Amino acid sequence: MNSFRSNNNGQSQIISGLIQKRKELGLTQRDLAERANLHQTAIARLEKEGAIPRLDTLEKVAHALELQLTLVNRE
């Protein structure tokens, strides 16, 4: 089983963090899509609860929001 799918809470935290950062920057989904070189529909799907984004999409969005995806050890 895909560990990313099985950890819904972690996935929700990532998506929530991206949405929060987008809003803090005052960006619309369309603005973020342009920055990330994606379609607005890709951003809408990413932000939709239950969606499982591709890693390359997460990386593009994070970069556009001046964030970095990082793995850390669990406490």
Rosetta blueprint (number, residue, H / E / L):
1 M L
2 N L
3 S H
4 F H
5 R H
6 S H
7 N L
8 N H
9 N H
10 G H
11 Q H
12 S H
13 Q H
14 I H
15 I H
16 S H
17 G H
18 L H
19 I H
20 Q H
21 K H
22 R H
23 K H
24 E H
25 L L
26 G L
27 L L
28 T L
29 Q H
30 R H
31 D H
32 L H
33 A H
34 E H
35 R H
36 A H
37 N L
38 L L
39 H L
40 Q H
41 T H
42 A H
43 I H
44 A H
45 R H
46 L H
47 E H
48 K L
49 E L
50 G L
51 A L
52 I L
53 P L
54 R L
55 L H
56 D H
57 T H
58 L H
59 E H
60 K H
61 V H
62 A H
63 H H
64 A H
65 L L
66 E L
67 L L
68 Q L
69 L L
70 T L
71 L L
72 V L
73 N L
74 R L
75 E L
